[in-house]
């Protein structure tokens, strides 16, 4: 869900709940703040039901930039709170998204009932 906070700022909130027969359930909650639809920063919280003694599997810090209309580049750092933290200090993830085709502007539909 994305909402405009002002003419320059936006907020995107996302969530996903995963159910798996062979593994504990988990969910992610993500919030991204955007500035001018060019610069982005946010946090992701991941809860994993199988991790004893912790309230979170991980927390991610996210930053990104829409470099050109077709190219988005982002970077995330993952802080691990599970038992894996004994072997890892976290991870860095790089995201690149390229749009090969120009996005079509969304058509505005008018309900003929209320014209």
Residue pairs with C-beta under 8 A, 6 or more apart in sequence:
1 12
1 13
1 14
2 10
2 11
2 12
2 13
3 10
3 11
4 10
5 11
8 35
8 36
9 33
9 34
9 35
10 33
10 34
10 37
11 31
11 32
11 33
11 34
12 30
12 31
12 32
12 34
12 42
13 29
13 30
13 31
13 32
14 28
14 29
14 30
14 31
14 32
15 27
15 28
15 29
15 30
16 27
16 28
17 25
17 26
17 27
18 25
18 26
18 27
19 25
23 50
24 48
24 49
24 50
25 49
26 46
26 47
26 48
26 49
26 50
26 57
27 46
27 47
28 44
28 45
28 46
28 47
29 44
29 45
30 42
30 43
30 44
30 45
30 62
31 42
31 43
31 44
32 40
32 41
32 42
32 62
33 40
33 41
33 42
34 40
37 66
38 65
38 66
39 64
39 65
39 66
40 62
40 63
40 64
40 65
40 66
40 74
41 62
41 63
41 64
42 61
42 62
43 59
43 60
43 61
43 62
44 58
44 59
44 60
44 62
44 76
45 56
45 58
45 59
46 56
46 57
46 58
46 59
46 60
47 55
47 56
47 57
48 56
48 57
48 82
51 57
51 81
51 82
51 83
54 81
54 82
55 81
56 81
57 80
57 81
57 82
58 78
58 79
58 80
58 81
58 82
59 78
59 79
59 81
60 76
60 77
60 78
60 79
60 93
61 76
61 77
61 79
62 74
62 75
62 76
63 74
63 75
63 76
64 72
64 73
64 74
64 75
64 95
65 72
65 73
65 74
66 72
67 73
69 99
70 98
70 99
70 100
71 96
71 97
71 98
71 99
72 95
72 96
72 97
72 98
73 94
73 95
73 96
73 97
74 94
74 95
74 96
74 97
75 92
75 93
75 94
75 95
76 92
76 93
76 95
77 90
77 91
77 92
77 93
78 90
78 91
78 92
78 93
79 90
80 88
80 89
80 90
80 91
